[in-house]
């Protein structure tokens, strides 16, 4: 029997590779930083190459190995090209973080159908497409891998104030897909989990952070604060590393306690 590893060794990602979608800013960049800081070589992807170049410069300035590839997760051809590039650049993909997403605000009765399709295509179809390709081309053949999907506490219930039915539905679908894939791919040595962020400063959540809007939200949170630029680092590292090797099919809220409040 091998000697027990230390906590630091269990979290060490040296020699491993990670693909992070939506990795050019916000929560995606934060998680890419966490994985790189733990030693992983990281490939970040989003739709805009200029944003990726800026993010890569930030990561490289801190001494991290990072590559980029621009792709639209809604397009199966572009997803295939992303995986081709990842395998050619990184070799086998050890860690996949499905973070790319979109939202649309509108009353449900007036929600445009094309906007519904846009949100569902990226948030759900895109997660499935990329997970399928990475699993069958890299993880299943090697009998190992970590997939971390980014859902949302919006998956746990509705919110009349948000008026984002497509977003709620899509994140609920990501949560269910996470558990389905965990059950199906567990025998192949693949752990599949989801992080459910609450309110974090990001472009997607900017309407919630406006003065007069954010204060009532914060007042209901047990920790009385929104997330920050470190709030997801520990969660993604746990689920991506050997520290979380016996965790799969889990939906992990990182929300300041919002999901613990009855009626929240």
C-alpha positions as CSV (number, residue, x, y, z in Angstrom):
1,X,0.0,0.0,0.0
2,X,1.3,3.4,-0.9
3,X,1.9,5.8,2.0
4,X,-0.9,8.3,2.7
5,X,-0.5,11.6,0.9
6,X,-0.5,14.9,2.7
7,X,-3.3,17.4,2.2
8,X,-1.0,19.6,0.0
9,X,-0.2,16.5,-2.1
10,X,-3.8,15.7,-2.6
11,X,-4.5,19.2,-3.9
12,X,-1.4,19.3,-6.1
13,X,-2.2,19.4,-9.9
14,X,1.4,19.4,-11.1
15,X,1.6,17.6,-14.4
16,X,-2.2,17.7,-15.0
17,X,-4.1,19.6,-17.7
18,X,-7.3,21.6,-17.5
19,X,-9.7,23.0,-20.0
20,X,-11.8,25.9,-18.7
21,X,-14.6,27.4,-20.9
22,X,-15.7,31.0,-20.3
23,X,-12.2,31.3,-18.9
24,X,-11.4,34.8,-20.1
25,X,-13.1,36.7,-17.2
26,X,-15.1,36.5,-14.1
27,X,-15.7,33.2,-12.4
28,X,-14.1,31.3,-15.3
29,X,-10.8,33.2,-15.0
30,X,-10.9,32.8,-11.2
31,X,-11.2,29.1,-11.5
32,X,-8.5,28.9,-14.2
33,X,-6.2,30.8,-11.8
34,X,-6.9,28.4,-9.0
35,X,-6.1,25.4,-11.2
36,X,-2.9,27.0,-12.5
37,X,-1.8,28.0,-9.0
38,X,-2.2,24.4,-8.0
39,X,0.2,23.4,-10.9
40,X,-2.1,22.5,-13.8
41,X,-1.4,23.6,-17.4
42,X,-4.5,25.4,-18.4
43,X,-6.3,26.0,-21.7
44,X,-8.9,28.7,-21.5
45,X,-11.7,29.2,-24.1
46,X,-14.4,31.7,-24.9
47,X,-15.9,33.3,-28.0
48,X,-13.6,36.3,-28.2
49,X,-9.9,35.9,-28.8
50,X,-9.1,39.5,-27.6
51,X,-10.6,38.7,-24.2
52,X,-8.6,35.4,-24.1
53,X,-5.4,37.2,-24.9
54,X,-5.9,39.6,-22.0
55,X,-6.7,36.8,-19.6
56,X,-3.7,34.8,-20.7
57,X,-1.4,37.8,-20.2
58,X,-2.7,38.0,-16.6
59,X,-2.1,34.4,-15.9
60,X,1.4,34.4,-17.6
61,X,2.4,37.4,-15.6
62,X,2.0,35.2,-12.5
63,X,4.2,32.5,-14.1
64,X,1.4,30.1,-15.1
65,X,1.4,28.0,-18.2
66,X,-1.7,28.8,-20.2
67,X,-3.0,28.4,-23.8
68,X,-6.1,29.8,-25.5
69,X,-8.6,28.9,-28.1
70,X,-11.7,30.9,-29.3
71,X,-14.8,28.8,-29.8
72,X,-18.6,29.1,-29.5
73,X,-19.9,26.3,-27.3
74,X,-23.2,26.2,-29.1
75,X,-21.6,25.0,-32.3
76,X,-20.7,21.3,-32.5
77,X,-18.1,22.0,-35.2
78,X,-16.3,24.6,-33.0
79,X,-16.5,22.3,-30.0
80,X,-14.9,19.6,-32.0
81,X,-12.1,22.0,-33.0
82,X,-11.6,23.1,-29.4
83,X,-11.1,19.5,-28.3
84,X,-8.8,18.9,-31.3
85,X,-6.7,21.8,-30.2
86,X,-6.8,20.8,-26.5
87,X,-5.5,17.3,-27.3
88,X,-2.9,18.6,-29.6
89,X,-1.7,21.3,-27.2
90,X,-2.2,19.7,-23.8
91,X,-2.3,16.1,-24.5
92,X,-4.9,14.2,-22.5
93,X,-7.4,16.5,-20.7
94,X,-7.5,15.6,-17.0
95,X,-9.9,18.3,-15.9
96,X,-12.8,20.0,-17.7
97,X,-14.6,23.0,-16.2
98,X,-17.8,23.9,-18.1
99,X,-18.2,27.5,-17.1
100,X,-19.3,29.3,-20.3
101,X,-22.9,30.5,-20.0
102,X,-25.4,33.2,-20.9
103,X,-28.6,34.7,-19.4
104,X,-31.5,36.8,-20.6
105,X,-33.8,38.9,-18.5
106,X,-37.5,39.1,-19.5
107,X,-40.9,38.3,-18.0
108,X,-41.7,34.7,-18.8
109,X,-44.8,35.7,-20.8
110,X,-42.7,37.9,-23.0
111,X,-39.5,35.9,-23.2
112,X,-38.3,35.9,-26.8
113,X,-38.0,32.4,-28.3
114,X,-34.6,33.1,-29.9
115,X,-33.3,34.3,-26.5
116,X,-34.6,31.1,-24.9
117,X,-32.8,29.0,-27.5
118,X,-29.6,31.0,-27.1
119,X,-29.5,30.5,-23.4
120,X,-30.4,26.8,-23.5
121,X,-28.0,26.1,-26.4
122,X,-25.0,27.5,-24.6
123,X,-25.8,26.6,-21.0
124,X,-27.1,23.0,-21.6
125,X,-26.3,21.8,-25.1
126,X,-22.8,23.3,-24.9
127,X,-22.0,21.6,-21.6
128,X,-23.2,18.2,-23.0
129,X,-21.3,18.6,-26.3
130,X,-18.0,19.4,-24.7
131,X,-18.4,16.9,-21.9
132,X,-19.2,14.2,-24.4
133,X,-16.2,14.9,-26.7
134,X,-13.7,15.2,-23.8
135,X,-15.0,12.1,-22.1
136,X,-15.0,9.8,-25.2
137,X,-11.8,11.1,-26.7
138,X,-9.7,11.6,-23.5
139,X,-11.1,10.5,-20.2
140,X,-12.9,7.2,-20.9
141,X,-10.0,5.7,-22.8
142,X,-7.7,6.4,-19.9
143,X,-10.2,5.5,-17.1
144,X,-9.9,8.8,-15.3
145,X,-11.0,12.5,-15.3
146,X,-12.7,15.3,-13.5
147,X,-15.6,17.3,-14.9
148,X,-16.8,20.4,-13.0
149,X,-20.0,22.0,-14.3
150,X,-21.0,25.5,-13.3
151,X,-24.7,25.6,-12.5
152,X,-26.2,28.2,-10.2
153,X,-28.3,28.4,-7.1
154,X,-30.9,29.5,-9.6
155,X,-31.2,25.7,-10.3
156,X,-32.7,25.3,-6.9
157,X,-35.8,27.5,-7.3
158,X,-37.4,30.4,-9.0
159,X,-37.1,34.1,-8.4
160,X,-39.8,36.6,-9.5
161,X,-37.3,39.5,-9.2
162,X,-34.8,37.9,-11.7
163,X,-37.3,37.2,-14.4
164,X,-34.9,34.8,-16.2
165,X,-36.9,31.7,-16.8
166,X,-34.5,30.3,-19.5
167,X,-31.5,30.8,-17.1
168,X,-33.3,29.0,-14.2
169,X,-34.3,26.2,-16.5
170,X,-30.9,25.8,-18.1
171,X,-29.1,25.7,-14.8
172,X,-31.6,23.2,-13.4
173,X,-30.8,21.1,-16.5
174,X,-27.1,21.3,-15.9
175,X,-27.6,20.1,-12.3
176,X,-29.6,17.1,-13.6
177,X,-27.1,16.4,-16.4
178,X,-24.3,16.5,-13.8
179,X,-25.9,13.7,-11.8
180,X,-26.7,11.7,-14.9
181,X,-23.2,11.8,-16.2
182,X,-21.8,11.0,-12.7
183,X,-23.8,7.8,-12.6
184,X,-23.0,6.8,-16.2
185,X,-19.3,7.7,-16.3
186,X,-18.4,6.8,-12.7
187,X,-17.4,3.2,-13.7
188,X,-15.0,4.8,-16.2
189,X,-13.2,6.6,-13.3
190,X,-14.7,10.0,-14.1
191,X,-15.9,12.3,-11.3
192,X,-18.7,14.7,-12.4
193,X,-19.8,17.4,-10.0
194,X,-21.3,20.9,-10.2
195,X,-20.7,24.2,-8.4
196,X,-23.7,26.3,-7.8
197,X,-22.5,29.9,-7.3
198,X,-24.7,32.5,-5.7
199,X,-24.2,36.2,-6.4
200,X,-20.7,37.0,-7.5
201,X,-19.4,40.2,-9.1
202,X,-19.6,39.5,-12.8
203,X,-20.9,40.9,-16.1
204,X,-23.8,38.4,-16.0
205,X,-24.8,39.5,-12.5
206,X,-24.3,43.3,-12.9
207,X,-28.0,44.0,-12.7
208,X,-28.2,42.3,-9.3
209,X,-25.2,44.4,-8.0
210,X,-26.7,47.8,-8.6
211,X,-27.3,50.1,-5.7
212,X,-30.8,49.6,-4.3
213,X,-30.9,46.1,-5.6
214,X,-28.0,44.3,-4.0
215,X,-28.7,45.5,-0.4
216,X,-31.9,43.5,0.1
217,X,-30.2,40.4,-1.4
218,X,-27.2,40.7,1.0
219,X,-29.5,41.3,4.0
220,X,-31.0,37.8,3.4
221,X,-27.6,36.0,3.2
222,X,-26.3,34.3,6.4
223,X,-22.8,35.6,5.7
224,X,-24.1,39.1,4.7
225,X,-21.9,39.4,1.7
226,X,-21.7,38.4,-2.0
227,X,-18.9,36.3,-3.5
228,X,-15.5,37.7,-4.3
229,X,-12.5,36.9,-6.6
230,X,-11.4,34.0,-4.3
231,X,-14.8,32.5,-3.5
232,X,-14.7,29.6,-6.0
233,X,-11.0,28.8,-5.9
234,X,-11.3,26.2,-3.0
235,X,-14.4,24.6,-4.4
236,X,-13.0,24.0,-7.9
237,X,-9.7,22.8,-6.6
238,X,-11.4,20.3,-4.3
239,X,-13.5,18.9,-7.1
240,X,-10.6,18.9,-9.7
241,X,-8.0,17.3,-7.5
242,X,-7.4,14.0,-5.7
243,X,-8.7,15.7,-2.5
244,X,-12.2,15.2,-4.0
245,X,-11.5,11.7,-5.5
246,X,-14.5,10.2,-3.6
247,X,-16.9,13.0,-4.5
248,X,-19.2,12.6,-7.6
249,X,-22.7,13.6,-8.5
250,X,-22.6,16.5,-6.0
251,X,-24.2,19.9,-6.4
252,X,-22.1,22.2,-4.3
253,X,-23.7,25.7,-3.5
254,X,-21.1,28.4,-3.0
255,X,-23.6,31.2,-2.1
256,X,-23.0,32.8,1.2
257,X,-25.6,30.5,2.7
258,X,-28.5,31.6,0.4
259,X,-29.6,28.0,-0.3
260,X,-29.8,27.3,3.5
261,X,-32.4,30.0,4.1
262,X,-36.0,28.6,4.2
263,X,-38.1,30.2,1.5
264,X,-35.1,31.9,-0.1
